[in-house]
């Protein structure tokens, strides 16, 4: 009698990533993953203790991808901006995994590489050591929020997106000028949420880094 195939950790993570591309973290389960691999859940628990640990490992592979070939260049703000854009690009095609990262974080090698570079860059800024952990934390929250929200917009099907655009046009261009005078005044220049995402990403990050720079003695 032939036994079940033994899957490697990388093969398990590959399949988990595929399932997350077509579903979400809420519907994802170790049981579904085991079924996709034609094995039983107990065999997967030899690799990961629970669903959260597995999801964190999937997210960490994206961080590793982002850090592959990375070399710090420029001043501390340029380093953080370059790293942030690499993270944005790496998660751009991994919509649900971006949400996983935003919710569960990661504790693997990829996560440590990102943490190390952010902390090194902040040290290079001249901030006092006692302020660096807090500034690091704020940057990670900002990046996680921006990347996750951007990924969520990218996941909307074309038909649903067009319906949303039509509702946006009706809500903005059709605003009653007596009740919404400011909205009516700026209506033709107001952009939908999905517009200019990269520019908004860079501008928000730059403003945040300028705020940090202002705190440097």
C-alpha positions in Angstrom: 0.0 0.0 0.0 1.5 3.3 -1.1 1.7 5.9 1.7 0.8 9.6 1.3 3.3 11.8 -0.3 5.3 13.9 2.1 5.2 17.6 1.2 8.1 20.0 1.8 7.6 23.2 3.8 8.1 25.2 0.6 5.5 23.2 -1.4 3.0 23.7 1.5 3.6 27.4 1.4 3.3 27.5 -2.4 -0.1 25.9 -2.2 -1.2 28.1 0.7 -0.3 31.2 -1.3 -2.3 29.9 -4.3 -5.3 29.4 -2.1 -5.0 32.8 -0.6 -4.8 34.4 -4.1 -8.3 33.0 -4.9 -9.8 33.4 -1.4 -9.3 35.3 1.8 -7.7 34.7 5.2 -11.0 34.1 6.8 -12.1 31.3 4.6 -8.6 29.8 4.5 -8.1 26.8 6.7 -5.5 24.1 7.3 -8.2 21.6 6.3 -8.7 23.2 2.9 -5.0 23.3 2.4 -4.7 19.7 3.3 -7.4 18.8 0.8 -5.6 20.8 -1.9 -2.5 18.8 -1.2 -4.5 15.5 -1.0 -3.2 14.8 2.5 -4.5 15.1 6.1 -4.3 18.1 8.4 -2.1 16.2 10.9 0.7 16.0 8.4 0.7 19.8 8.0 0.9 20.3 11.7 4.3 18.7 11.6 5.4 21.9 9.8 3.2 24.5 11.4 1.6 24.5 14.8 -1.5 26.4 13.7 -3.1 28.4 11.0 -1.7 31.7 12.2 1.9 30.4 12.1 1.3 29.2 8.6 -0.2 32.5 7.4 2.8 34.4 8.9 5.2 32.1 7.1 3.4 32.8 3.8 3.6 36.6 4.4 7.3 36.2 5.4 8.1 34.8 2.0 6.8 38.0 0.4 9.1 40.0 2.7 12.0 37.8 1.6 11.1 38.5 -2.0 11.0 42.2 -1.3 14.5 42.0 0.3 16.0 39.9 -2.4 18.8 41.9 -4.0 18.2 44.9 -1.8 21.2 47.1 -1.1 20.9 50.2 1.1 21.7 53.4 -0.9 21.3 57.1 -0.1 20.5 58.8 3.1 18.2 57.4 5.8 15.0 58.8 4.1 15.9 57.4 0.7 16.6 54.0 2.3 13.3 53.8 4.0 11.4 55.0 0.9 13.2 52.5 -1.3 12.4 49.7 1.1 8.7 50.8 1.4 8.3 50.8 -2.4 9.8 47.3 -2.6 7.3 46.1 0.0 4.4 47.8 -1.9 5.5 46.1 -5.2 6.1 42.7 -3.6 2.6 42.7 -2.1 0.9 44.3 -5.1 0.2 40.9 -6.8 -0.5 39.2 -3.5 -3.7 40.9 -2.4 -4.9 38.6 0.3 -1.4 38.0 1.6 -1.0 41.7 2.1 -4.1 41.5 4.3 -2.5 38.6 6.1 0.6 40.6 6.8 -1.4 43.6 8.0 -3.3 41.4 10.4 -0.9 38.7 11.6 2.5 40.2 10.9 5.5 37.9 10.4 8.3 36.6 12.5 10.6 34.9 10.0 13.8 35.9 8.3 12.1 38.2 5.8 10.6 40.1 8.7 13.9 40.4 10.5 15.6 41.7 7.4 12.9 44.4 7.0 13.2 45.3 10.7 17.0 45.4 10.6 17.0 47.8 7.6 14.4 50.1 9.1 16.2 50.3 12.4 19.6 50.8 10.7 18.2 53.6 8.6 16.6 55.3 11.7 19.9 55.0 13.5 21.6 56.7 10.6 19.1 59.6 10.8 20.6 60.8 14.1 17.6 60.1 16.2 18.3 59.3 19.9 18.3 55.6 20.5 15.4 55.9 22.9 13.1 57.3 20.2 13.9 54.8 17.5 11.6 51.9 18.6 8.6 54.2 18.7 9.4 55.8 15.3 10.0 52.3 13.8 6.6 51.2 15.1 4.8 54.1 13.6 6.5 53.5 10.2 5.5 49.9 10.1 1.9 50.8 11.0 1.8 53.3 8.2 3.2 50.9 5.6 1.0 48.1 6.7 -2.1 50.3 6.5 -1.2 51.8 3.1 -0.2 48.5 1.5 -3.2 46.6 2.8 -5.7 49.2 1.8 -4.2 49.4 -1.7 -4.3 45.7 -2.1 -7.9 45.7 -1.1 -8.8 48.1 -3.8 -6.9 46.1 -6.4 -9.0 43.0 -5.6 -12.3 44.5 -6.7 -13.6 42.8 -9.9 -13.9 45.0 -13.0 -17.7 45.1 -13.0 -17.9 45.9 -9.3 -15.3 48.6 -9.8 -17.3 50.2 -12.6 -20.4 50.2 -10.5 -18.5 51.8 -7.7 -17.2 54.5 -10.1 -20.7 55.2 -11.3 -21.9 55.6 -7.7 -18.9 57.9 -7.0 -19.8 60.1 -9.9 -23.5 60.3 -8.9 -22.5 61.1 -5.2 -19.9 63.7 -6.1 -21.2 65.4 -9.3 -24.8 65.2 -8.2 -24.2 66.7 -4.8 -26.8 69.4 -3.8 -24.8 72.6 -3.7 -27.0 74.0 -0.9 -26.5 71.1 1.4 -22.9 70.2 0.3 -21.4 73.5 -1.0 -17.8 72.6 -0.6 -18.3 69.2 -2.3 -20.2 70.8 -5.2 -17.4 73.4 -5.6 -14.6 70.8 -5.8 -16.7 68.1 -7.5 -14.9 68.0 -10.8 -11.5 67.8 -9.2 -12.2 65.2 -6.5 -10.6 61.9 -7.4 -11.9 58.4 -6.5 -10.1 56.4 -3.8 -8.2 54.2 -6.3 -6.6 57.1 -8.2 -2.9 58.0 -8.0 -2.2 55.3 -5.4 1.6 55.3 -5.8 1.8 59.1 -5.6 -0.4 59.2 -2.5 1.8 56.4 -1.0 5.0 58.3 -1.6 3.6 61.6 -0.4 2.2 60.2 2.9 5.4 58.4 3.6 7.5 61.5 2.8 5.4 63.6 5.1 5.8 61.0 7.9 9.6 60.9 7.4 9.7 64.7 7.4 8.0 64.6 10.8 10.7 62.3 12.1 13.4 64.5 10.7 12.0 67.4 12.6 12.6 65.5 15.8 16.2 65.0 15.2 18.4 67.1 17.5 
